[in-house]
Amino acid sequence: MTKALPTDVAHVLNAALSMVVDSGLALCLQIRHLRLLKRCACGCGSTYFSLDADSVSPAPALAGTRVVADVELFGADGETIGEVLVFAEDGYLAWLEVCSWSEDTFTLNDAHRMLCPCDR
C-alpha cells in the first residue's frame, strides 16, 4: 500500500533535483505525483517511490536505472559526512538514498536540515 509523500522527503528531493541541469525540471514535476512505497528499515531515510506513469511524462533521455542527482553534504571541518542520491528508472523518479560517510549515522533529517534550512 502506498502513502502520500512526506514533506521532508519532497523537500530533500526538490533541493537535490534543483542542482540537476539537464533533466531536473522534468523530474521536479514528478514529485507531486510520487507516493511512498517503502522506507529503509535501518532508519537512514532512504525512500522508495510509486508513481502513476500515466499522470506525468518521463524525463527525456533517461533510459534504464540512473543516478540523476548526487549531493555531498559537508560537516563543520569540511569533510564529507553524508550524501543524498536520487535514482530514476526509465525517466521516472524511483528512490532517494541517504548515505553516511562516517561512523556517525547520517539521516534524512540531517539532509533536510542541511539542504532546506528555511524549513526550520
C-alpha distances in whole Angstrom, upper triangle without the diagonal:
4,7,10,13,15,18,20,18,19,22,23,21,24,27,26,26,29,31,30,33,32,29,28,28,26,23,23,23,19,18,18,15,13,10,9,7,9,12,15,16,20,20,21,18,17,14,12,11,10,12,14,17,19,18,20,23,23,25,29,30,27,27,25,23,25,25,26,27,28,29,32,32,35,37,40,42,41,39,35,33,30,28,25,24,22,21,21,20,23,23,19,18,16,16,18,20,23,26,28,32,34,34,32,28,27,24,22,24,27,26,25,28,30,29,29,31,32,28,30
4,7,9,12,15,17,14,15,19,19,18,20,23,23,23,25,28,27,30,29,26,24,24,23,20,20,19,16,15,14,12,9,6,5,5,8,11,14,16,19,18,19,16,15,12,10,8,7,10,11,15,17,16,18,20,20,23,26,28,25,25,23,21,23,23,23,24,25,27,29,29,33,34,37,40,38,37,33,31,27,26,22,21,19,19,18,18,21,20,17,15,14,14,16,18,20,24,27,30,32,32,30,27,25,22,19,21,24,23,22,25,27,26,25,28,28,25,27
4,6,8,12,14,12,13,16,17,17,18,21,22,22,24,27,26,29,29,26,24,24,22,20,19,18,16,13,12,11,9,5,5,7,9,11,15,16,19,18,19,15,15,12,11,10,9,11,13,16,18,17,18,21,21,23,27,29,26,27,25,23,24,24,23,24,25,26,28,28,31,33,36,38,37,35,32,30,27,25,22,21,19,19,19,20,22,22,18,16,15,14,16,18,20,23,26,30,31,32,29,26,24,20,18,19,22,21,20,23,25,24,23,25,25,22,24
4,6,9,12,10,10,14,15,14,16,19,20,19,21,24,24,27,27,24,22,21,20,18,16,16,13,11,9,9,7,5,6,9,11,13,16,18,21,19,19,15,16,12,12,10,10,11,13,16,17,15,16,20,20,22,25,28,25,26,25,23,24,23,22,22,24,24,27,27,30,31,34,37,35,34,31,29,26,24,21,21,18,19,19,20,22,21,17,15,15,14,15,18,19,23,26,29,31,32,29,26,24,20,17,18,21,20,18,21,23,21,20,23,22,19,21
4,6,9,7,7,10,11,11,12,15,16,16,18,21,21,24,24,21,19,18,18,15,14,14,12,8,8,9,6,5,5,9,10,11,15,17,19,17,16,13,13,10,10,8,10,11,13,16,18,16,16,19,19,20,23,25,23,24,23,21,21,20,19,19,20,20,23,23,26,28,31,33,32,31,27,25,22,20,17,17,15,16,16,18,21,19,15,13,13,12,12,15,16,20,23,26,28,29,26,23,21,17,14,15,18,16,14,18,20,18,17,20,20,16,19
4,6,5,6,9,10,11,12,14,16,17,18,21,22,25,26,23,20,20,20,17,15,16,14,11,11,12,10,9,8,11,12,11,14,16,18,15,15,11,12,10,12,11,13,14,17,20,22,19,19,22,22,22,26,28,25,27,26,23,23,21,20,19,20,20,22,21,24,25,28,31,30,29,26,24,21,19,16,17,16,18,19,21,24,22,18,15,15,13,12,15,15,19,21,25,26,27,24,21,18,15,11,12,15,14,12,15,17,16,14,17,17,14,15
4,5,5,6,9,10,10,12,14,15,16,19,20,23,25,22,19,19,19,17,14,15,14,11,10,13,11,11,11,15,15,14,17,19,20,17,16,13,14,12,15,14,16,16,19,21,23,20,20,22,22,22,26,28,26,28,27,25,24,22,20,19,20,19,21,20,23,24,26,29,28,28,25,23,20,19,16,17,16,18,20,22,25,22,19,16,17,15,14,16,16,20,22,25,26,27,24,21,19,15,11,11,14,13,10,13,15,13,11,14,13,10,12
4,5,5,6,9,10,11,12,14,15,17,19,22,24,22,19,19,20,17,15,17,16,12,13,15,13,13,12,15,15,13,15,17,18,14,13,10,12,11,14,14,17,18,21,23,25,22,22,24,23,23,26,28,25,28,27,24,23,20,19,17,17,16,18,16,19,20,23,26,25,24,21,19,17,16,13,15,14,17,19,22,25,23,20,16,17,14,12,13,13,16,18,21,23,24,21,18,15,11,8,8,11,9,6,9,12,10,9,12,12,9,11
4,5,5,6,9,10,11,12,14,16,17,21,22,19,16,17,18,14,13,15,13,10,11,13,10,11,9,12,12,11,13,16,16,13,12,8,9,8,10,10,13,15,18,20,22,20,19,21,20,20,23,25,22,24,23,20,19,17,16,14,15,14,17,16,19,21,24,26,25,24,21,19,16,14,11,12,11,14,15,18,21,19,16,13,13,10,8,11,11,14,17,20,22,23,21,18,15,11,8,9,12,10,8,12,13,11,11,14,15,12,14
4,6,5,6,9,10,10,12,15,16,19,20,17,14,14,15,12,10,11,10,7,8,11,9,10,10,14,14,14,16,19,20,17,16,12,12,11,12,11,13,14,17,18,20,18,16,18,18,18,21,23,21,23,23,20,19,17,15,14,16,15,18,18,21,23,26,28,26,26,23,21,18,16,13,14,12,14,15,18,20,18,15,12,13,11,10,13,14,17,20,23,25,27,24,21,18,15,11,12,14,12,10,13,14,12,11,14,14,12,15
4,5,5,6,9,10,10,13,15,18,20,18,14,14,16,13,10,13,13,9,11,14,13,14,14,17,17,16,18,21,21,18,16,13,14,13,15,15,17,17,20,21,23,21,19,21,20,19,23,25,22,25,25,22,21,18,16,14,15,14,16,15,19,20,23,25,24,24,21,20,17,15,12,14,13,16,17,20,23,20,17,14,16,14,12,14,14,17,19,22,24,26,23,20,17,14,11,11,12,10,7,10,11,8,7,11,11,9,12
4,5,5,6,8,10,11,13,17,19,17,13,15,16,13,11,14,14,11,13,15,13,15,14,17,16,15,16,19,19,16,13,11,11,11,14,14,17,18,21,22,24,22,20,21,20,19,22,23,21,23,23,20,18,15,14,11,12,10,13,12,16,18,20,23,21,20,17,16,13,11,8,10,10,13,15,19,21,19,17,13,14,12,9,11,10,13,16,18,20,22,20,17,14,11,8,9,10,7,6,9,9,7,7,11,12,11,13
4,5,5,6,8,10,11,15,16,14,10,12,13,10,8,11,10,8,11,13,11,13,13,15,16,15,16,20,20,17,15,12,11,10,12,12,14,14,18,18,21,19,17,18,16,15,18,20,17,20,20,17,15,13,11,9,11,11,14,14,18,20,23,25,23,22,19,18,15,12,9,9,7,10,12,15,18,15,13,10,11,10,7,10,11,14,17,20,22,24,22,20,16,14,11,13,14,10,9,13,13,10,10,14,15,14,17
4,6,5,6,9,10,13,15,13,9,10,11,9,6,9,10,8,10,13,12,15,15,18,19,18,20,23,23,21,18,15,15,14,15,14,17,16,19,19,21,19,16,17,16,15,18,20,18,21,21,19,17,15,12,10,12,12,15,15,19,21,24,26,24,24,21,20,17,15,12,12,10,13,14,17,19,16,14,12,14,13,11,14,14,18,20,22,25,27,25,22,19,17,13,15,15,12,11,14,13,10,9,13,13,13,16
4,6,5,7,10,13,15,14,10,12,14,12,9,13,14,11,14,17,16,18,18,21,21,19,21,24,23,21,18,15,15,15,17,17,20,19,22,22,25,22,20,20,19,17,20,22,20,23,23,21,18,15,13,10,11,9,12,12,15,18,20,23,20,20,18,18,15,13,10,11,11,14,16,19,21,18,17,14,16,15,12,14,14,16,18,20,23,25,23,21,17,16,13,14,13,10,9,11,10,6,7,11,12,12,15
4,5,6,7,11,13,12,9,11,13,11,10,13,14,12,15,17,16,18,18,20,20,18,19,22,22,20,17,15,14,14,16,16,19,19,22,21,24,22,20,20,18,16,18,19,17,20,20,17,15,11,9,6,7,6,10,11,15,18,20,22,19,19,16,16,13,10,7,8,8,11,13,17,19,16,15,12,14,12,10,11,12,14,16,18,21,23,22,20,16,15,12,14,14,10,10,13,11,8,10,13,15,15,18
4,5,5,9,10,9,5,8,10,7,6,10,11,10,13,15,14,17,18,20,21,20,21,24,24,22,19,17,16,15,16,15,18,17,20,19,21,20,17,16,15,12,15,16,14,17,18,16,13,11,8,6,9,9,13,15,18,21,24,26,23,22,19,20,17,13,10,10,8,11,11,15,16,13,13,10,13,12,11,13,14,17,20,21,24,27,25,23,20,18,15,17,17,14,13,16,15,11,13,16,17,17,20
4,6,8,10,10,6,8,11,9,8,11,13,12,15,17,17,20,21,23,24,23,24,27,27,25,22,20,19,18,20,19,21,20,22,22,24,21,18,18,17,14,17,18,17,20,21,20,17,14,11,9,11,11,14,15,18,21,23,25,22,23,20,21,18,15,13,13,12,14,15,19,20,16,16,14,17,16,14,16,17,19,22,23,26,29,27,25,21,20,17,19,18,15,14,16,14,11,12,15,15,16,19
4,6,10,10,7,10,13,11,11,14,16,15,18,20,19,22,23,25,25,24,25,28,27,25,22,20,19,20,21,20,23,22,25,24,26,24,21,20,18,15,17,18,17,20,21,19,16,13,10,7,9,8,12,13,16,20,22,23,20,20,18,19,17,14,12,12,11,14,15,19,20,17,17,15,18,17,15,16,17,18,20,21,24,27,26,24,21,20,18,19,18,15,15,17,14,11,13,16,17,18,21
4,6,7,5,8,10,9,10,13,14,14,18,19,19,22,22,24,25,24,25,28,28,26,23,21,19,19,20,19,21,20,23,21,24,22,19,17,15,12,13,14,13,16,18,16,13,11,7,6,9,10,13,16,19,22,25,26,23,23,20,21,18,15,13,12,10,12,13,16,17,14,14,13,16,16,15,16,17,19,22,22,26,29,28,26,22,22,20,22,21,17,18,20,18,14,16,19,20,21,24
4,6,6,8,10,11,12,14,16,17,20,21,21,24,25,27,28,27,28,32,32,30,27,25,23,23,23,22,24,22,24,23,25,23,20,18,16,12,13,13,13,17,19,18,15,13,10,10,12,13,16,19,22,25,28,28,25,25,23,24,22,19,17,15,14,15,15,18,18,15,16,16,19,19,18,20,21,23,25,25,29,32,31,30,26,26,23,25,24,21,21,23,21,17,19,22,23,24,27
4,6,8,9,10,12,14,15,17,20,20,21,24,25,27,28,28,29,32,32,31,28,26,24,23,23,22,23,21,23,20,22,21,18,15,13,9,9,9,10,14,16,16,13,13,9,11,14,16,19,22,25,28,31,31,28,28,25,27,24,20,18,16,14,15,13,16,15,12,14,15,18,19,19,20,22,24,27,27,31,34,33,31,28,27,25,27,27,23,23,26,24,20,22,25,26,26,30
4,6,6,6,9,10,11,13,16,17,17,20,22,23,25,25,26,30,30,29,26,24,22,21,20,18,19,17,19,17,19,18,14,12,10,6,7,8,8,12,15,14,12,12,8,10,14,16,19,22,25,29,31,32,29,29,26,27,24,20,17,15,12,12,11,13,12,9,11,11,15,16,16,19,21,23,26,27,31,34,33,30,27,26,23,26,26,22,22,25,23,20,21,24,25,25,28
4,6,5,6,9,10,11,14,15,15,19,20,22,23,23,25,28,29,27,24,22,20,19,19,17,19,17,19,17,19,18,14,13,11,8,10,12,11,15,17,16,13,12,8,9,12,13,17,19,23,26,29,30,27,27,24,24,21,18,15,13,11,12,11,14,14,11,11,11,14,15,15,17,19,21,24,25,29,32,30,28,25,23,20,23,23,19,19,21,20,16,17,21,21,21,24
4,5,5,6,9,10,13,14,15,19,21,23,25,25,27,30,31,29,26,23,22,20,20,18,19,17,18,17,18,16,12,12,11,8,11,13,13,17,19,18,16,15,12,12,16,17,20,22,25,29,31,33,29,30,27,27,24,21,18,17,14,15,13,16,16,12,12,12,16,17,17,20,22,24,27,29,32,35,33,31,27,25,22,24,24,21,20,23,22,18,18,21,21,21,25
4,6,5,7,10,12,12,13,17,19,21,23,24,26,30,31,29,27,24,22,20,19,16,17,14,15,13,15,13,9,8,7,5,8,11,11,14,16,16,15,15,11,13,17,18,22,24,28,31,34,35,32,32,29,29,26,22,19,17,14,14,12,14,13,9,9,10,14,16,16,20,22,25,28,30,33,36,34,32,28,26,23,25,26,23,22,25,24,20,21,24,24,24,27
4,5,5,7,10,11,11,14,16,18,20,20,22,26,27,25,23,20,18,16,15,13,14,12,14,12,15,13,10,9,8,6,10,12,10,13,15,14,13,12,9,10,14,16,20,21,25,28,31,33,30,29,26,26,23,19,16,14,10,10,9,11,11,8,7,7,11,12,13,16,18,21,25,26,30,32,31,28,25,23,20,22,23,19,19,22,21,18,18,22,22,21,25
4,5,5,8,10,10,14,16,18,20,20,22,26,27,25,23,19,18,16,16,14,15,13,15,14,16,14,11,11,11,10,13,15,14,17,18,17,16,14,11,11,15,16,19,21,24,27,30,32,29,29,26,25,22,19,16,14,11,13,12,15,15,12,10,9,13,13,13,17,18,21,25,26,30,32,30,27,24,22,18,20,21,18,17,20,19,16,16,19,19,18,22
4,6,7,8,10,14,16,19,21,22,24,28,29,27,25,22,20,18,17,14,15,12,13,12,13,11,8,9,10,9,13,16,15,18,19,19,18,17,14,15,18,19,23,24,28,31,33,35,33,32,29,29,26,23,19,18,14,15,13,15,15,12,10,10,14,15,16,19,21,25,28,30,33,35,33,31,27,25,21,23,24,21,20,23,23,19,18,22,21,20,24
4,6,5,7,10,13,15,18,19,21,25,26,25,23,20,18,15,14,11,11,8,10,9,11,9,6,8,8,9,13,16,14,16,17,16,16,16,13,14,18,19,23,24,28,31,33,35,33,32,29,28,25,22,18,16,13,13,11,13,13,10,8,7,10,12,13,17,20,23,26,29,32,34,32,29,26,23,20,22,24,20,19,23,23,19,19,23,22,21,24
4,5,5,9,11,14,16,16,19,22,24,22,20,17,16,13,12,10,11,9,11,12,14,11,10,12,12,12,16,18,16,19,19,18,17,16,14,14,17,18,21,22,25,28,31,33,31,30,27,26,23,20,16,15,12,13,12,14,16,13,10,8,11,11,12,15,17,21,24,27,29,31,29,26,23,20,17,19,20,17,16,19,20,17,16,20,19,18,21
4,6,8,11,14,17,18,21,24,26,24,23,19,18,15,15,11,11,10,11,12,13,10,10,13,14,15,18,21,19,22,22,21,20,20,18,18,21,21,24,25,28,31,33,36,34,33,30,29,26,23,19,19,16,16,15,17,18,15,12,11,13,14,15,19,20,24,27,30,32,34,32,29,26,22,19,20,22,20,18,21,22,19,18,21,20,18,21
4,7,10,12,16,17,21,24,26,24,23,19,18,15,13,10,9,6,7,9,10,7,7,11,12,14,17,20,18,20,20,19,19,19,18,19,22,23,26,27,31,33,36,38,36,35,32,31,27,24,20,19,16,16,14,15,16,14,11,10,12,13,15,19,21,25,28,31,34,35,33,30,27,24,20,22,25,22,20,24,25,22,21,24,24,21,25
4,7,9,12,14,17,20,22,20,20,16,15,11,10,6,6,5,8,10,12,10,10,13,13,14,18,20,18,19,19,17,18,17,16,17,19,21,24,25,28,30,33,36,33,33,29,28,24,21,18,17,13,13,12,13,15,13,10,8,9,10,12,15,18,21,25,28,30,32,30,26,24,21,17,19,22,19,18,22,23,20,20,23,23,20,23
4,6,9,11,15,18,20,19,18,15,14,10,9,6,5,6,9,12,14,12,13,16,16,18,21,23,21,21,21,19,20,19,19,19,21,22,25,26,29,31,34,36,35,33,30,28,25,22,19,18,15,15,14,15,17,16,12,11,10,11,12,16,18,21,25,28,30,31,29,26,23,20,17,19,22,20,18,22,24,21,21,24,24,21,24
4,6,8,11,14,16,15,15,12,11,7,6,5,6,9,12,15,17,16,17,19,18,20,23,25,22,22,21,19,19,19,19,19,20,21,24,24,27,29,32,34,33,31,28,26,22,20,17,17,14,14,15,16,19,18,14,12,10,9,11,13,15,19,22,25,27,28,26,22,21,17,14,17,19,18,17,21,22,20,20,23,24,21,23
4,7,10,13,16,15,16,13,11,8,5,5,5,9,12,15,17,17,18,20,19,21,24,25,22,22,20,17,19,19,19,20,21,23,25,26,29,31,34,36,34,33,29,27,23,21,18,17,15,14,15,15,18,18,14,12,10,9,12,14,16,19,22,26,28,28,27,23,22,18,16,19,22,20,20,23,25,23,23,26,27,24,26
4,7,9,12,12,12,10,9,6,5,7,9,13,16,18,21,21,21,23,22,23,26,27,23,23,21,18,19,19,20,20,21,22,24,24,27,29,32,34,32,30,27,25,21,20,17,16,15,15,16,16,20,20,17,14,11,10,11,12,14,17,20,23,25,25,24,20,19,16,14,17,19,18,18,22,23,22,23,26,27,24,25
4,6,9,8,9,7,6,4,6,9,12,15,19,21,24,23,23,25,23,24,27,28,24,24,22,19,19,18,19,19,19,20,21,21,24,25,28,30,29,27,24,21,18,17,15,14,14,14,16,18,21,21,18,15,12,9,9,10,11,14,16,20,21,21,20,16,15,12,11,14,16,15,16,19,20,20,20,23,25,22,23
4,6,6,7,6,5,6,8,12,15,18,22,23,27,26,26,27,25,25,28,29,25,25,22,19,19,18,20,19,19,19,20,20,23,24,27,29,28,25,22,19,16,16,14,14,14,15,17,19,22,23,20,17,14,11,10,9,10,11,14,17,19,18,17,14,13,11,11,14,16,15,17,19,21,20,22,24,26,24,24
4,6,8,9,9,10,12,15,18,21,24,26,30,29,29,31,29,29,32,32,29,29,26,22,23,22,23,23,22,22,22,22,25,25,28,30,29,27,24,21,18,18,17,17,18,19,21,22,26,26,23,20,17,14,14,12,12,14,15,19,19,18,17,14,14,12,13,15,17,18,19,21,23,23,24,26,28,25,25
4,6,8,9,11,14,17,20,24,27,29,32,31,31,32,30,30,33,33,29,30,27,23,23,21,23,22,21,21,20,20,22,22,25,27,26,24,21,18,15,16,16,17,18,19,22,23,27,28,25,22,19,16,14,12,11,11,12,15,16,14,13,10,11,10,12,14,15,16,18,19,21,22,23,25,27,25,25
4,5,8,10,13,16,20,23,26,28,31,30,30,31,30,30,33,33,29,30,27,24,24,21,23,21,20,19,19,18,20,20,23,25,25,22,20,16,14,15,14,16,17,19,22,24,27,27,24,21,19,15,13,11,10,11,12,15,16,15,13,9,9,7,9,10,12,13,14,16,18,19,20,21,24,21,21
4,6,9,12,16,19,22,26,27,31,29,28,30,28,27,30,30,27,27,25,21,21,18,20,18,16,16,15,15,17,17,21,22,22,19,16,13,11,11,11,12,14,16,19,22,25,25,23,19,17,13,11,8,6,7,8,12,13,13,11,7,7,5,6,9,10,10,12,14,15,16,17,19,22,20,20
4,6,10,13,16,19,22,24,27,26,25,26,25,24,28,28,25,26,24,20,19,17,18,16,15,15,16,15,18,19,22,24,23,21,18,15,12,12,10,11,12,14,17,20,23,22,20,16,14,11,8,7,6,9,11,15,16,16,14,11,9,6,5,8,10,9,10,13,14,14,15,18,20,18,18
4,7,10,14,17,20,22,25,24,23,24,22,22,25,25,21,22,20,16,16,14,15,14,14,14,15,16,19,20,24,25,24,22,18,16,12,11,9,9,10,11,14,16,20,19,17,13,11,7,5,4,5,8,11,15,17,17,16,13,11,8,7,11,12,11,12,16,16,16,17,20,22,20,21
4,7,10,13,17,18,22,21,20,21,20,20,23,24,20,21,19,16,16,14,15,15,15,16,18,18,22,23,27,28,27,25,21,19,16,14,11,11,10,11,13,14,18,17,14,11,9,6,5,7,9,12,15,18,20,21,20,16,14,11,9,13,15,13,13,17,18,17,18,21,22,20,21
4,7,10,14,15,19,18,18,19,17,18,21,22,18,19,16,14,14,14,15,15,16,18,20,21,24,26,30,32,30,28,24,22,19,16,13,12,10,10,11,12,15,15,12,9,6,4,7,8,11,14,18,21,23,24,23,19,18,15,13,16,18,16,17,20,21,20,20,24,25,23,25
4,6,10,12,15,14,14,16,14,16,19,20,17,18,16,14,15,15,15,16,17,19,22,23,26,29,32,34,32,30,26,25,21,19,15,14,11,10,10,11,14,13,10,7,5,6,8,11,14,17,21,24,27,28,26,23,21,18,15,18,20,18,18,22,22,20,21,24,25,22,25
4,7,9,12,12,12,14,14,16,19,21,18,18,16,15,16,17,17,18,21,22,25,26,30,32,36,38,35,34,30,29,25,22,19,17,14,13,12,11,14,13,10,9,7,9,12,15,18,21,25,28,30,31,30,26,24,21,19,21,24,22,21,25,26,23,24,27,28,25,27
4,6,9,8,9,11,11,13,17,18,16,16,16,15,17,17,17,18,21,23,26,28,31,34,37,39,37,35,32,30,27,24,20,18,15,13,11,11,12,11,8,8,8,11,14,17,20,23,27,30,33,34,32,29,27,24,21,23,26,23,22,26,27,24,24,28,28,25,28
4,5,6,7,10,11,14,17,19,17,18,18,17,19,20,19,21,24,26,30,31,35,37,41,42,40,39,35,34,30,27,24,22,18,17,14,13,13,13,10,11,11,14,17,21,24,27,31,33,36,38,36,33,30,27,24,27,29,27,26,29,30,27,27,31,30,28,31
4,5,6,7,8,11,14,16,14,15,15,16,17,19,18,20,24,26,29,31,35,38,41,43,40,39,35,35,31,28,24,21,18,16,13,11,11,10,8,10,11,15,18,21,25,28,31,34,37,38,37,34,31,29,26,29,30,28,27,31,31,28,28,32,31,29,33
4,6,7,10,13,15,18,17,17,18,19,21,22,21,23,27,29,33,34,38,41,44,46,43,42,39,38,34,31,27,25,21,19,16,15,14,13,11,14,15,18,21,25,28,31,35,37,40,42,41,37,35,32,29,31,33,31,29,33,34,30,30,34,33,31,35
4,7,10,13,16,19,18,19,20,20,21,22,20,22,26,28,31,33,36,39,42,44,41,41,37,36,33,30,26,24,20,19,16,16,15,13,11,13,15,18,20,24,27,30,34,36,39,41,39,36,33,30,27,29,31,29,27,31,31,28,27,31,30,28,31
4,7,9,12,15,15,16,18,18,19,20,17,19,23,25,29,30,34,37,40,42,39,38,35,34,31,28,24,22,18,17,14,14,13,10,9,11,14,17,19,22,25,29,32,34,38,39,38,35,32,29,26,28,30,27,26,29,29,26,25,29,28,27,30
4,7,9,12,12,13,15,16,17,18,16,19,22,24,28,30,34,37,40,42,39,38,34,34,31,27,24,21,18,16,13,13,11,8,8,11,14,17,19,23,26,29,32,34,38,40,39,36,33,30,27,30,31,28,27,30,30,27,27,30,30,29,32
4,6,9,8,10,12,13,13,15,13,16,19,22,26,28,32,35,38,39,36,35,32,32,28,25,21,19,15,13,9,9,7,4,5,9,11,15,17,20,23,26,30,31,35,37,36,33,30,28,26,28,29,26,26,29,29,25,26,30,30,29,32
4,7,6,9,12,12,12,13,10,13,17,19,23,26,29,33,36,37,34,33,29,30,27,23,20,17,14,12,9,10,8,4,7,9,12,15,16,19,22,25,28,30,33,36,35,32,29,28,25,27,28,25,24,28,27,23,24,28,28,27,31
4,6,8,12,13,13,14,12,15,19,22,25,28,31,35,38,39,35,35,31,32,29,25,22,19,16,14,11,11,9,6,10,12,15,18,20,22,25,27,31,32,35,38,37,35,32,31,28,31,31,28,28,31,30,26,27,31,31,31,34
4,6,10,12,11,13,11,15,18,21,24,28,31,34,37,38,35,34,30,31,28,25,22,19,16,14,11,11,8,7,11,13,16,18,20,22,25,27,30,31,34,37,37,35,32,31,29,32,32,28,29,32,30,27,29,32,33,33,36
4,7,8,7,10,9,12,15,19,22,25,29,32,35,36,33,31,28,29,25,22,19,16,13,10,8,7,6,5,8,10,12,15,16,18,22,23,27,28,31,34,34,31,29,28,25,29,29,25,26,29,28,25,27,30,31,31,34
4,7,8,11,11,15,18,21,24,27,31,34,38,38,35,33,30,30,27,23,21,17,15,12,9,7,4,6,9,12,13,15,18,19,23,24,28,29,32,35,35,32,30,29,27,31,31,27,28,32,31,28,30,33,34,33,36
4,6,10,11,15,17,21,23,27,30,33,37,37,34,32,29,29,25,22,20,16,14,10,8,5,5,8,10,11,11,14,16,17,21,22,26,27,30,32,33,30,28,27,26,29,30,26,28,31,30,27,29,33,34,33,36
4,7,9,12,14,18,20,23,27,30,33,34,31,29,25,25,22,19,16,12,11,7,6,4,6,8,9,10,9,10,13,14,17,18,22,23,27,29,29,26,24,23,22,26,26,23,24,28,27,24,27,30,32,31,33
4,6,9,11,14,17,20,24,27,30,31,28,26,22,23,19,16,14,10,8,6,5,6,8,9,10,10,10,10,12,13,16,17,20,21,25,27,27,25,23,22,21,24,24,21,22,26,24,22,24,28,29,29,31
4,6,7,11,13,17,20,23,27,27,24,22,19,19,16,12,10,7,6,4,6,9,11,11,11,10,10,10,10,10,13,14,17,18,22,24,24,22,19,19,18,21,21,17,19,22,21,18,21,24,26,26,28
4,7,10,13,16,20,23,27,27,24,23,20,20,17,13,11,8,6,6,6,10,11,9,10,9,10,10,10,12,14,16,19,20,23,26,26,23,20,20,18,21,21,17,18,21,20,17,19,23,24,24,26
4,6,10,13,16,20,23,24,21,20,16,17,14,10,8,6,5,7,9,13,15,13,13,11,12,11,9,10,12,13,16,17,21,24,23,21,18,17,15,18,17,14,15,18,16,13,16,19,21,21,23
4,7,10,13,17,20,21,17,16,13,14,11,7,6,5,7,9,12,15,18,16,16,14,14,12,10,10,10,11,13,14,17,20,20,18,15,15,14,17,16,12,15,17,14,13,16,19,21,21,23
4,6,10,13,16,17,14,13,10,11,9,6,5,6,9,12,15,19,21,19,19,16,17,14,11,11,10,10,12,12,16,19,18,17,13,14,13,15,13,10,12,14,11,9,13,15,18,18,20
4,7,10,13,14,11,10,6,8,6,4,7,9,12,15,18,22,24,23,22,19,20,17,14,12,10,9,10,10,13,16,15,15,12,13,13,15,12,10,13,14,11,10,14,16,19,20,21
4,7,10,11,9,8,6,6,5,6,8,11,14,18,21,24,27,25,24,21,21,18,15,13,11,10,10,10,12,15,13,13,10,11,12,13,9,8,11,11,8,8,12,13,17,17,18
4,7,8,5,5,4,5,7,9,12,15,18,21,24,28,31,29,28,25,25,22,18,17,14,12,11,10,11,14,13,14,11,13,14,15,11,10,13,12,9,11,14,14,18,19,19
4,5,5,5,6,6,9,11,14,18,21,24,28,31,34,32,31,28,28,25,21,19,15,14,12,11,11,13,11,13,11,14,15,15,11,11,14,12,10,13,15,15,19,19,18
4,6,7,9,9,12,15,18,21,24,28,31,34,37,36,35,31,31,28,24,22,19,18,15,14,14,16,14,16,14,17,18,17,13,14,16,14,12,15,17,15,19,20,19
4,6,9,10,13,16,19,22,25,29,32,35,38,37,36,33,33,30,26,24,20,18,16,14,13,15,15,17,16,19,21,20,16,17,19,17,15,17,20,19,23,24,23
4,7,9,12,14,17,19,23,26,29,32,35,33,33,30,30,27,24,22,19,17,15,13,13,16,15,17,15,18,20,19,16,15,18,17,13,16,19,18,22,23,23
4,6,9,12,15,18,21,24,28,31,33,32,32,29,29,25,22,19,16,14,12,9,10,13,13,15,13,16,18,19,15,15,18,17,14,16,19,19,23,24,24
4,6,8,11,14,18,20,24,27,30,29,28,25,25,22,18,16,13,11,9,7,8,12,12,13,11,14,15,16,13,12,16,15,13,14,18,18,22,22,22
4,7,11,14,17,20,24,27,30,29,28,25,24,20,17,14,11,9,6,5,6,9,8,9,7,10,13,13,10,10,14,13,11,13,17,17,21,21,21
4,7,10,14,16,20,23,26,25,24,21,20,17,13,10,7,5,4,5,8,11,9,9,6,8,10,12,9,8,12,12,11,12,15,16,20,20,20
4,6,10,13,17,20,23,22,21,17,17,14,10,8,6,5,7,7,11,14,13,11,8,10,10,12,10,8,11,13,11,11,14,17,20,19,20
4,7,10,14,17,20,19,17,14,14,11,7,6,5,6,9,11,14,17,15,13,10,10,9,12,10,7,10,13,11,10,13,16,18,18,19
4,7,10,13,16,15,14,11,11,8,6,5,7,8,11,13,16,19,18,16,13,13,11,15,14,11,13,16,15,13,16,19,21,20,22
4,7,10,13,12,11,8,8,6,5,6,9,11,15,17,20,22,21,19,16,15,13,16,16,13,14,17,16,14,16,20,21,20,23
4,7,10,9,9,6,6,5,6,8,11,13,17,19,22,24,24,21,19,17,16,19,19,16,18,21,20,18,20,23,25,24,26
4,6,6,5,4,5,7,9,12,15,17,21,23,26,28,28,25,22,21,19,22,23,19,20,24,23,20,22,26,27,26,28
4,5,5,6,6,9,12,14,18,20,23,25,29,30,30,27,25,24,22,25,26,23,24,27,27,24,26,29,30,29,32
4,6,9,9,13,15,18,21,23,27,28,32,34,34,31,29,27,25,28,29,26,26,30,29,26,28,32,32,31,34
4,7,9,12,14,17,21,23,26,28,32,34,33,30,28,26,24,27,27,24,24,28,27,24,25,29,29,28,32
4,6,10,12,15,19,21,25,27,30,32,32,28,26,24,21,24,25,22,22,26,25,22,23,27,28,26,29
4,6,8,12,15,18,22,24,27,29,28,25,22,20,17,20,22,18,18,22,22,19,20,24,25,23,26
4,7,10,14,16,20,23,26,27,26,23,21,19,16,20,21,18,19,23,23,20,21,25,26,24,27
4,7,10,13,17,19,22,24,23,19,17,15,13,16,18,15,16,20,20,18,19,22,24,22,24
4,7,10,14,16,19,21,20,16,14,12,10,13,14,11,12,16,16,14,16,19,21,19,21
4,6,10,13,16,17,16,13,11,10,9,13,13,11,13,16,15,14,17,20,22,20,22
4,7,10,13,14,13,10,7,6,6,10,10,8,11,13,13,13,15,17,20,19,20
4,7,9,11,11,8,6,8,9,12,11,10,13,15,14,14,17,19,23,21,22
4,6,7,7,6,5,8,10,12,10,10,14,15,14,15,18,20,23,22,22
4,7,8,8,8,11,14,16,13,13,17,17,15,17,20,21,25,24,24
4,5,7,8,12,15,16,13,14,18,18,16,19,22,22,26,26,25
4,6,9,12,16,17,15,16,19,19,19,21,24,24,28,27,26
4,6,10,13,14,11,13,16,16,16,18,21,21,25,24,22
4,6,10,11,9,11,14,14,15,17,19,20,23,22,21
4,7,8,6,8,11,11,11,13,15,16,20,18,18
4,5,5,6,9,10,11,12,14,15,18,16,16
4,5,5,6,8,10,10,11,13,16,14,14
4,5,5,6,9,10,10,11,14,11,11
4,5,5,6,9,10,10,14,12,12
4,5,5,6,8,10,13,12,12
4,5,5,5,8,10,8,9
4,6,6,5,9,8,7
4,6,6,10,10,10
4,6,9,9,11
4,6,6,8
4,5,6
4,5
4
